[in-house]
Amino acid sequence: MEFEPSEKVKQIQAQLLRFMDEYVYPAERVAEEQVEKSGNPHHFPEVVRELQGKAKALGLWNLFLPIPEYGAGLTNLEYAPLAEIMGRSAIAPRVFNCAAPDTGNMEILAEFGTPEQKKRWLEPLLEGEIRSCFSMTEPEVSGADPTGLQTRAVRDGEEWVIDGHKWYTSGAIGAKFAIVMCVTDPKAPPHQRQSQIIVPTDNKGFNLIRAVSVMGHAGGGGHCEIRYENCRVPVSNTLGPVGGGFMIAQARLGPGRIHHCMRCIGAAERAFEIMCKHAVHRKAFGGPLSEKQFVQDWVALSRMEIDQARLLTLYAAWKMDTYGKEKARQEISMIKVVAPNMMMNVLDRAIQCLGSLGMSDDTPVAAMWRQGRAMRIADGPDEVHKMVIARRELKRFA
């Protein structure tokens, strides 16, 4: 495994860092103000749209896609440090068209979509002309066990008729389509019961109930509750093979977890920098906070934990590139536990060091904490990943 980024990646890193300093960080407050001024928490900030044009013109666009036909052609290991840089700002992934759930949807459309599906849905996503959502989690059953999903799609001639109840369909407000995970054959083996079906959000029977409030926040497209009621779509909207929903979901999750974890590391790194600058300059009880032993403990622990998480995530990315997603399952599960927990630890220390300032929204740290807590649940909760990690390890000794 080579730790030194390639010259190509170094060039993109330098461009990204310049773009972040010159445009993204100054735009964060502007974006918030534009949303507030609109009176619509789901308003897409004009400044973000403007920066998308600048990023696209510079080639800082769709960097996550490894297929040269559609993206930058970078490996997971090459993209990882770029995702870390984007993780430093809540608006950055959207600026560079590298935001979930669009990224995962673009990946599976590129891999499993028909030519017609790619033309209608993938191409405008690649251009940043539309947004999408992924509709899988259900309130009545455990989201950690997709074999228990209840939403049904019944075939009626050349149409699927979808009925079911979803929530945490992130970004549904403003999305042009949803990719829906639903049961198409309840009698099949558990992991072959589901299919993924593309549903336009203006389709009759696609009923957006509400944006679920999460940590007091319900904007940005929402984590939405959806009811599918006699929702008819053509059978040609099936993504990949019938019964292949679980397989496609797993294909989607591998790279997505690398992206999430590197963004967690980026958020932690920015919070760490804010904490250290504050500790050096804030004086209390006769000297700077940086001279206090407990603050030095926070700094030391944070530095070690960030670097450990980064190295493990880079190793997982390298293993996925080298041996495939299947061979890297253990490392992907491990980073999905390690990186979000590390991020929350660092953010908590930063808030504590900043005191009342840390609780305010005058720095990005409090928002990072609110938004970041979900990462210990999204894409599989810690407990499920720990369970499968332990099972794989114990199996080696059985």
Secondary structure as the mmCIF struct_conf table of DSSP 4:
data_model
#
loop_
_struct_conf.conf_type_id
_struct_conf.id
_struct_conf.beg_label_comp_id
_struct_conf.beg_label_asym_id
_struct_conf.beg_label_seq_id
_struct_conf.end_label_comp_id
_struct_conf.end_label_asym_id
_struct_conf.end_label_seq_id
BEND BEND1 GLU A 4 GLU A 4
HELX_LH_PP_P HELX_LH_PP_P1 PRO A 5 SER A 6
HELX_RH_AL_P HELX_RH_AL_P1 GLU A 7 PHE A 19
HELX_RH_PI_P HELX_RH_PI_P1 MET A 20 VAL A 24
HELX_RH_AL_P HELX_RH_AL_P2 TYR A 25 SER A 38
TURN_TY1_P TURN_TY1_P1 GLY A 39 GLY A 39
TURN_TY1_P TURN_TY1_P2 PRO A 41 HIS A 42
HELX_RH_AL_P HELX_RH_AL_P3 GLU A 46 ALA A 57
TURN_TY1_P TURN_TY1_P3 LEU A 58 GLY A 59
BEND BEND2 TRP A 61 ASN A 62
TURN_TY1_P TURN_TY1_P4 LEU A 63 PHE A 64
TURN_TY1_P TURN_TY1_P5 PRO A 68 TYR A 70
BEND BEND3 GLY A 71 GLY A 71
HELX_RH_AL_P HELX_RH_AL_P4 ASN A 76 MET A 86
TURN_TY1_P TURN_TY1_P6 GLY A 87 ARG A 88
BEND BEND4 SER A 89 ILE A 91
HELX_RH_AL_P HELX_RH_AL_P5 ALA A 92 VAL A 95
TURN_TY1_P TURN_TY1_P7 PHE A 96 ASN A 97
TURN_TY1_P TURN_TY1_P8 ALA A 100 PRO A 101
HELX_RH_AL_P HELX_RH_AL_P6 ASP A 102 PHE A 112
HELX_RH_AL_P HELX_RH_AL_P7 PRO A 115 GLN A 117
HELX_RH_PI_P HELX_RH_PI_P2 LYS A 118 LEU A 122
HELX_RH_AL_P HELX_RH_AL_P8 GLU A 123 GLU A 127
TURN_TY1_P TURN_TY1_P9 GLY A 128 GLY A 128
BEND BEND5 GLU A 129 GLU A 129
STRN STRN1 SER A 132 SER A 135
TURN_TY1_P TURN_TY1_P10 PRO A 139 GLU A 140
BEND BEND6 VAL A 141 VAL A 141
TURN_TY1_P TURN_TY1_P11 GLY A 143 ALA A 144
HELX_RH_3T_P HELX_RH_3T_P1 PRO A 146 GLY A 148
STRN STRN2 ARG A 152 ASP A 156
TURN_TY1_P TURN_TY1_P12 GLY A 157 GLU A 158
STRN STRN3 GLU A 159 SER A 170
TURN_TY1_P TURN_TY1_P13 GLY A 171 GLY A 171
TURN_TY1_P TURN_TY1_P14 ILE A 173 GLY A 174
BEND BEND7 LYS A 176 LYS A 176
STRN STRN4 PHE A 177 VAL A 183
BEND BEND8 THR A 184 THR A 184
TURN_TY1_P TURN_TY1_P15 PRO A 186 LYS A 187
BEND BEND9 ALA A 188 ALA A 188
HELX_RH_3T_P HELX_RH_3T_P2 PRO A 190 GLN A 192
BEND BEND10 ARG A 193 ARG A 193
STRN STRN5 GLN A 194 PRO A 200
TURN_TY1_P TURN_TY1_P16 THR A 201 ASP A 202
BEND BEND11 ASN A 203 ASN A 203
TURN_TY1_P TURN_TY1_P17 LYS A 204 GLY A 205
STRN STRN6 PHE A 206 VAL A 212
HELX_LH_PP_P HELX_LH_PP_P2 SER A 213 SER A 213
STRN STRN7 VAL A 214 VAL A 214
TURN_TY1_P TURN_TY1_P18 MET A 215 GLY A 216
STRN STRN8 HIS A 217 HIS A 217
TURN_TY1_P TURN_TY1_P19 GLY A 220 GLY A 221
STRN STRN9 HIS A 223 PRO A 234
HELX_RH_3T_P HELX_RH_3T_P3 VAL A 235 ASN A 237
STRN STRN10 THR A 238 LEU A 239
BEND BEND12 GLY A 240 PRO A 241
TURN_TY1_P TURN_TY1_P20 VAL A 242 GLY A 243
HELX_RH_AL_P HELX_RH_AL_P9 GLY A 245 HIS A 281
STRN STRN11 LYS A 283 ALA A 284
TURN_TY1_P TURN_TY1_P21 PHE A 285 GLY A 286
STRN STRN12 GLY A 287 PRO A 288
HELX_RH_3T_P HELX_RH_3T_P4 LEU A 289 GLU A 291
BEND BEND13 LYS A 292 LYS A 292
HELX_RH_AL_P HELX_RH_AL_P10 GLN A 293 TYR A 323
TURN_TY1_P TURN_TY1_P22 LYS A 325 ALA A 328
HELX_RH_AL_P HELX_RH_AL_P11 ARG A 329 LEU A 354
TURN_TY1_P TURN_TY1_P23 GLY A 355 GLY A 355
HELX_RH_AL_P HELX_RH_AL_P12 SER A 356 MET A 359
BEND BEND14 SER A 360 PRO A 364
HELX_RH_AL_P HELX_RH_AL_P13 VAL A 365 GLY A 372
HELX_RH_3T_P HELX_RH_3T_P5 ARG A 373 ARG A 376
TURN_TY1_P TURN_TY1_P24 ILE A 377 ASP A 379
BEND BEND15 GLY A 380 GLY A 380
HELX_RH_AL_P HELX_RH_AL_P14 ASP A 382 LYS A 395
TURN_TY1_P TURN_TY1_P25 ARG A 396 PHE A 397
#
